Amino acid sequence: MNLIDTVLPALPYIQIILSILLIASILLQQRGSSLGGAFGGDNFSSSFHKRRGAELFLFKFTIGISILFVFSVFLNIIITG
């Protein structure tokens, strides 16, 4: 048995877990800018905001989980495609 045969049955469950973790980590993050900042409004507080501590960990965790999720999707496309 090779590695592909062992990963293929578990891949949907891995993707479900990663998607739940990704949604939760995005929802736990604070909103840095208001809607007015997206349309050119003055929102100077969001441009000088620096992440520290748990907020920095959550930001990096979200990036890591999203990279793993995209990798698992590409792996699923390669294996089943």
C-alpha positions as CSV (number, residue, x, y, z in Angstrom):
1,M,0.0,0.0,0.0
2,N,1.4,3.4,-0.9
3,L,0.8,6.8,0.7
4,I,-1.9,7.9,-1.7
5,D,-4.1,4.9,-0.8
6,T,-3.9,5.8,2.9
7,V,-4.4,9.5,2.5
8,L,-7.3,9.4,0.1
9,P,-10.0,8.1,2.5
10,A,-9.0,10.6,5.2
11,L,-8.7,13.6,2.9
12,P,-12.4,14.7,3.1
13,Y,-12.3,14.6,6.9
14,I,-9.0,16.6,7.0
15,Q,-10.6,19.2,4.7
16,I,-13.7,19.5,7.0
17,I,-11.5,19.9,10.1
18,L,-9.3,22.5,8.4
19,S,-12.3,24.4,7.1
20,I,-13.9,24.6,10.5
21,L,-10.7,25.7,12.1
22,L,-10.3,28.3,9.3
23,I,-13.8,29.7,9.8
24,A,-13.4,29.8,13.6
25,S,-10.0,31.6,13.4
26,I,-11.3,34.2,11.0
27,L,-14.4,34.9,13.1
28,L,-12.3,35.2,16.3
29,Q,-10.1,38.0,14.9
30,Q,-11.0,41.6,15.7
31,R,-12.0,43.9,13.0
32,G,-9.2,46.3,12.4
33,S,-10.9,48.9,10.1
34,S,-14.4,50.0,9.7
35,L,-16.4,50.0,6.4
36,G,-15.6,53.7,5.9
37,G,-11.9,52.9,5.5
38,A,-12.7,50.7,2.5
39,F,-14.2,53.6,0.6
40,G,-11.5,56.1,1.4
41,G,-12.7,57.4,4.7
42,D,-10.3,58.5,7.4
43,N,-9.5,55.7,9.7
44,F,-6.0,56.3,11.0
45,S,-6.3,54.0,13.9
46,S,-6.3,50.9,11.7
47,S,-3.2,51.9,9.8
48,F,-1.0,52.1,12.9
49,H,-2.3,49.0,14.6
50,K,0.3,46.4,15.5
51,R,-0.6,42.9,16.4
52,R,0.8,41.5,19.6
53,G,0.5,38.4,21.7
54,A,-2.6,36.3,21.1
55,E,-3.8,38.4,18.2
56,L,-0.5,37.8,16.4
57,F,-0.7,34.1,17.1
58,L,-4.3,34.0,15.8
59,F,-3.2,35.9,12.7
60,K,-0.3,33.5,11.9
61,F,-2.5,30.5,12.8
62,T,-5.1,31.6,10.3
63,I,-2.5,32.0,7.6
64,G,-1.1,28.5,8.3
65,I,-4.5,26.9,8.3
66,S,-5.4,28.5,5.0
67,I,-2.2,27.3,3.4
68,L,-2.8,23.8,4.7
69,F,-6.4,23.9,3.4
70,V,-5.3,25.1,-0.1
71,F,-2.7,22.4,-0.1
72,S,-5.3,19.7,0.8
73,V,-7.6,20.9,-2.0
74,F,-4.8,20.8,-4.6
75,L,-3.8,17.3,-3.3
76,N,-7.4,16.2,-3.7
77,I,-7.5,17.6,-7.3
78,I,-4.3,15.8,-8.2
79,I,-5.2,12.5,-6.7
80,T,-8.8,12.3,-8.0
81,G,-8.4,14.3,-11.2
